[in-house]
Amino acid sequence: MSNILEKITESNKTIREYSDIIPDIAIILGTGLGALADEIENRVVIPYEKIRHFPISTVHGHSGNLVMGKLEGKPVIAMQGRFHFYEGYNMAEIAFPVRVMKRLGAKTIIISNAAGGMNRNFQRGDLMLISDHINLMGVNPLIGPNEEKLGPRFPDMSQAYNQKLISLAETIALEDGIKLHKGVYAGLTGPMLETPAEYRMLIKMGADAVGMSTVPEVIVANHMGMRVLGISCITDLAIEGVVEKVHFQEILDAATRSEPIMTHLVKKVIKNIDL
């Protein structure tokens, strides 16, 4: 995106016309997981189409709103729906809202998604903390000229997902009896689901779950020095030798059923997070 600093400034100016909240925490709510935004107190809801330079979400299950307010006593900003490469947006556009939220004040970002599970220990509806990812999208949001005011030319990704946040989520899950896995997320472009051969390849590469999002946002969040917590909702299973035909509505339904658990976990993480 050319003139990215100018575009960030203009987006922020538009948002400030609706709210003067300085968020500590940003949240991206993936497919079927947007109800957490309803838990935000004194919330201000801004449709994406009202924000200059924001893309428009076209996927069913993504409301397309930016929500600002307080959650568990902390100021937050939440994306009710995200953008995907398969919608026709480029990587810089997909990750642009992360840059906007960081410049508004957010230092930590919690990113959720719906994903296919490939680990034999997974069941549909389980949650998985993302410990690492494999970028198989064939492109990267940092390609092109680097704006040093946003981050370094060669950002380190050795700890793309913050270990302290992962440990906090694990502790909460243990205390509250939440079934919680940890694993590697593989990011592909979509929009089709993978073939049995592709699933076998991903399993051999070390991936536990696969989806069509998250990776661009995580790369840009790390580029800007944000702490990242990633959580996948396992909405369908692609265990080696057992690949079942699945329809998008089934994925959406599975994410919706798991939503209360995801909401509880994220709220408790926010409540106990060290800012």
C-alpha positions as CSV (number, residue, x, y, z in Angstrom):
1,M,0.0,0.0,0.0
2,S,1.5,3.3,-1.0
3,N,1.5,6.2,1.5
4,I,0.7,3.7,4.2
5,L,1.5,6.2,7.1
6,E,-0.9,8.7,5.6
7,K,-3.6,6.0,5.2
8,I,-3.2,4.9,8.8
9,T,-3.5,8.5,10.0
10,E,-6.7,9.0,7.9
11,S,-8.2,5.8,9.2
12,N,-7.4,6.7,12.8
13,K,-8.9,10.2,12.3
14,T,-12.2,8.6,11.0
15,I,-12.3,6.2,14.0
16,R,-11.6,9.1,16.4
17,E,-14.8,10.8,15.2
18,Y,-16.7,7.9,16.8
19,S,-14.6,7.2,19.9
20,D,-11.6,8.6,21.9
21,I,-10.9,5.2,23.6
22,I,-7.2,4.3,23.7
23,P,-7.2,0.5,23.5
24,D,-4.7,-1.7,25.3
25,I,-5.8,-4.9,23.6
26,A,-6.9,-5.6,20.0
27,I,-9.0,-8.6,19.1
28,I,-9.7,-10.2,15.7
29,L,-12.8,-12.4,15.8
30,G,-12.9,-15.0,13.0
31,T,-15.6,-17.1,11.4
32,G,-18.6,-17.6,13.6
33,L,-16.8,-16.1,16.6
34,G,-18.0,-12.5,16.5
35,A,-20.3,-12.6,19.6
36,L,-17.5,-11.7,22.0
37,A,-18.0,-8.2,20.7
38,D,-21.4,-8.2,22.3
39,E,-19.7,-8.6,25.7
40,I,-17.9,-5.3,25.3
41,E,-19.3,-2.6,27.7
42,N,-20.1,1.0,26.6
43,R,-19.3,-0.2,23.1
44,V,-19.1,2.0,20.0
45,V,-19.8,0.1,16.8
46,I,-18.2,1.4,13.6
47,P,-19.1,-0.4,10.3
48,Y,-16.0,-1.0,8.2
49,E,-17.5,0.9,5.3
50,K,-17.4,4.1,7.5
51,I,-13.6,3.8,8.0
52,R,-11.4,5.3,5.4
53,H,-9.1,2.8,3.6
54,F,-10.7,-0.2,5.4
55,P,-11.6,-3.2,3.3
56,I,-15.1,-4.6,3.4
57,S,-15.7,-8.1,4.8
58,T,-17.6,-10.3,2.3
59,V,-17.7,-13.6,4.1
60,H,-20.8,-15.0,5.8
61,G,-20.3,-15.1,9.5
62,H,-18.2,-11.9,9.5
63,S,-20.3,-8.9,10.7
64,G,-17.9,-6.3,9.4
65,N,-17.7,-3.9,12.4
66,L,-15.0,-2.4,14.5
67,V,-16.1,-2.4,18.1
68,M,-14.5,-0.2,20.9
69,G,-15.2,-0.2,24.6
70,K,-14.2,-2.0,27.8
71,L,-13.9,-5.8,28.4
72,E,-13.1,-7.0,31.9
73,G,-12.3,-3.5,32.8
74,K,-9.7,-3.0,30.1
75,P,-10.0,-0.8,27.0
76,V,-10.3,-2.9,23.8
77,I,-10.8,-2.7,20.1
78,A,-12.3,-5.7,18.3
79,M,-12.7,-6.6,14.7
80,Q,-16.0,-8.4,14.2
81,G,-14.9,-10.1,11.0
82,R,-11.7,-10.0,9.0
83,F,-10.4,-10.0,5.5
84,H,-9.0,-12.8,3.4
85,F,-6.7,-13.2,0.4
86,Y,-9.3,-15.2,-1.5
87,E,-11.7,-12.3,-1.3
88,G,-9.4,-10.4,-3.7
89,Y,-7.5,-8.2,-1.2
90,N,-3.8,-8.1,-1.2
91,M,-1.8,-9.0,1.9
92,A,-1.1,-5.4,2.9
93,E,-4.8,-4.6,2.8
94,I,-5.6,-7.7,4.8
95,A,-3.3,-6.7,7.6
96,F,-3.9,-3.0,7.4
97,P,-6.4,-2.9,10.3
98,V,-3.7,-4.4,12.6
99,R,-1.5,-1.4,11.8
100,V,-4.4,1.0,12.5
101,M,-5.2,-0.7,15.9
102,K,-1.6,-0.6,16.9
103,R,-1.4,3.1,16.1
104,L,-4.5,3.7,18.1
105,G,-2.7,2.3,21.2
106,A,-3.0,-1.5,21.2
107,K,0.1,-3.3,22.3
108,T,-1.4,-6.8,22.5
109,I,-3.5,-8.6,19.9
110,I,-5.7,-11.7,20.3
111,I,-6.5,-13.4,17.0
112,S,-9.0,-16.2,16.6
113,N,-10.0,-18.3,13.6
114,A,-11.9,-21.4,12.5
115,A,-9.5,-24.2,11.4
116,G,-9.4,-27.7,10.2
117,G,-7.8,-30.1,12.7
118,M,-5.3,-32.6,11.5
119,N,-4.0,-33.8,14.9
120,R,-5.4,-37.2,15.9
121,N,-6.0,-35.9,19.4
122,F,-8.4,-33.2,18.2
123,Q,-12.2,-33.3,18.1
124,R,-14.6,-31.0,16.4
125,G,-15.3,-28.0,18.6
126,D,-11.9,-28.2,20.4
127,L,-9.8,-25.0,20.9
128,M,-6.1,-24.9,20.0
129,L,-3.6,-22.3,21.1
130,I,-1.3,-21.5,18.2
131,S,2.3,-22.1,19.2
132,D,3.7,-21.4,15.7
133,H,2.7,-21.2,12.1
134,I,3.7,-22.2,8.6
135,N,3.1,-19.6,5.9
136,L,2.0,-21.5,2.8
137,M,0.2,-18.6,1.2
138,G,3.0,-17.9,-1.2
139,V,3.1,-14.2,-0.4
140,N,3.8,-12.0,2.5
141,P,2.3,-8.6,3.7
142,L,5.8,-7.2,4.2
143,I,6.8,-7.5,0.5
144,G,7.6,-4.2,-1.0
145,P,9.2,-1.0,0.4
146,N,9.6,-1.1,4.2
147,E,8.4,1.8,6.3
148,E,10.9,2.0,9.2
149,K,8.5,4.0,11.3
150,L,6.3,1.0,11.5
151,G,8.9,-1.7,12.0
152,P,12.2,-3.2,10.8
153,R,12.9,-4.5,7.3
154,F,13.7,-8.0,8.7
155,P,11.5,-8.6,11.7
156,D,12.3,-11.6,13.9
157,M,9.7,-14.4,14.0
158,S,11.3,-16.8,16.4
159,Q,8.6,-16.1,19.0
160,A,5.7,-15.0,16.8
161,Y,3.2,-16.1,19.4
162,N,3.9,-14.7,22.9
163,Q,4.9,-17.5,25.3
164,K,3.6,-15.6,28.4
165,L,0.2,-15.2,26.9
166,I,0.1,-18.9,25.9
167,S,1.1,-19.9,29.4
168,L,-1.6,-17.6,30.8
169,A,-4.3,-19.1,28.6
170,E,-3.1,-22.7,29.5
171,T,-3.3,-21.8,33.2
172,I,-6.9,-20.5,32.8
173,A,-8.0,-23.5,30.8
174,L,-6.6,-25.8,33.5
175,E,-8.3,-23.9,36.3
176,D,-11.7,-23.7,34.5
177,G,-11.8,-27.2,33.0
178,I,-11.5,-26.0,29.4
179,K,-10.1,-28.6,26.9
180,L,-7.3,-26.7,25.2
181,H,-4.7,-28.0,22.8
182,K,-1.5,-26.3,21.5
183,G,-0.2,-26.7,18.0
184,V,1.1,-25.4,14.7
185,Y,-1.2,-23.6,12.3
186,A,-0.7,-23.8,8.6
187,G,-2.0,-20.8,6.6
188,L,-3.2,-21.4,3.0
189,T,-5.0,-19.1,0.6
190,G,-8.3,-21.0,0.1
191,P,-11.1,-20.6,-0.6
192,M,-11.4,-24.3,-1.3
193,L,-10.8,-26.9,1.5
194,E,-7.7,-29.1,1.0
195,T,-7.4,-32.3,-0.8
196,P,-6.5,-35.6,1.0
197,A,-3.0,-35.4,-0.5
198,E,-2.6,-31.8,0.7
199,Y,-3.7,-32.8,4.2
200,R,-1.1,-35.6,4.2
201,M,1.6,-33.1,3.1
202,L,0.6,-30.6,5.9
203,I,0.7,-33.3,8.6
204,K,4.1,-34.5,7.4
205,M,5.3,-30.8,7.6
206,G,4.3,-30.7,11.2
207,A,1.0,-28.8,11.1
208,D,-1.8,-29.5,13.5
209,A,-4.4,-27.2,12.0
210,V,-5.0,-25.5,8.7
211,G,-6.9,-22.3,7.8
212,M,-7.1,-19.4,5.4
213,S,-6.3,-16.4,7.6
214,T,-4.3,-15.3,10.6
215,V,-0.8,-15.5,9.2
216,P,-0.8,-12.1,7.5
217,E,-2.1,-10.4,10.6
218,V,0.4,-12.1,12.9
219,I,3.3,-11.2,10.6
220,V,2.3,-7.5,10.6
221,A,1.7,-7.6,14.4
222,N,5.2,-8.8,15.0
223,H,6.6,-6.3,12.5
224,M,5.0,-3.6,14.7
225,G,6.2,-5.1,18.0
226,M,2.8,-6.4,19.3
227,R,2.3,-9.4,21.6
228,V,0.3,-12.0,19.9
229,L,-2.1,-14.7,21.2
230,G,-3.6,-17.0,18.5
231,I,-6.5,-19.3,19.1
232,S,-8.1,-21.7,16.6
233,C,-11.5,-23.3,16.9
234,I,-11.3,-26.7,15.3
235,T,-14.4,-26.8,13.2
236,D,-13.8,-29.9,11.0
237,L,-11.4,-32.8,11.0
238,A,-8.9,-33.9,8.4
239,I,-7.1,-36.7,10.2
240,E,-4.8,-38.8,8.0
241,G,-6.9,-41.5,6.4
242,V,-10.2,-40.0,7.6
243,V,-11.0,-36.9,5.4
244,E,-14.7,-36.3,5.4
245,K,-16.7,-34.1,3.0
246,V,-17.6,-30.9,4.8
247,H,-19.8,-27.9,3.9
248,F,-19.2,-24.3,5.0
249,Q,-22.4,-24.2,7.0
250,E,-21.1,-27.1,9.1
251,I,-17.9,-25.2,9.8
252,L,-19.9,-22.1,10.8
253,D,-22.2,-24.2,13.0
254,A,-19.2,-25.8,14.8
255,A,-17.6,-22.4,15.4
256,T,-20.9,-21.1,16.8
257,R,-21.3,-24.0,19.2
258,S,-17.7,-23.4,20.5
259,E,-18.2,-19.7,20.8
260,P,-19.2,-19.6,24.5
261,I,-16.1,-21.4,25.5
262,M,-13.9,-19.2,23.3
263,T,-15.6,-16.1,24.7
264,H,-15.0,-17.3,28.3
265,L,-11.4,-18.1,27.7
266,V,-10.6,-14.8,25.9
267,K,-12.4,-12.8,28.6
268,K,-10.4,-14.5,31.4
269,V,-7.2,-13.9,29.5
270,I,-8.0,-10.2,29.1
271,K,-9.0,-10.0,32.8
272,N,-5.6,-11.5,33.9
273,I,-3.3,-10.1,31.2
274,D,-0.3,-8.1,32.3
275,L,-0.3,-4.8,30.4
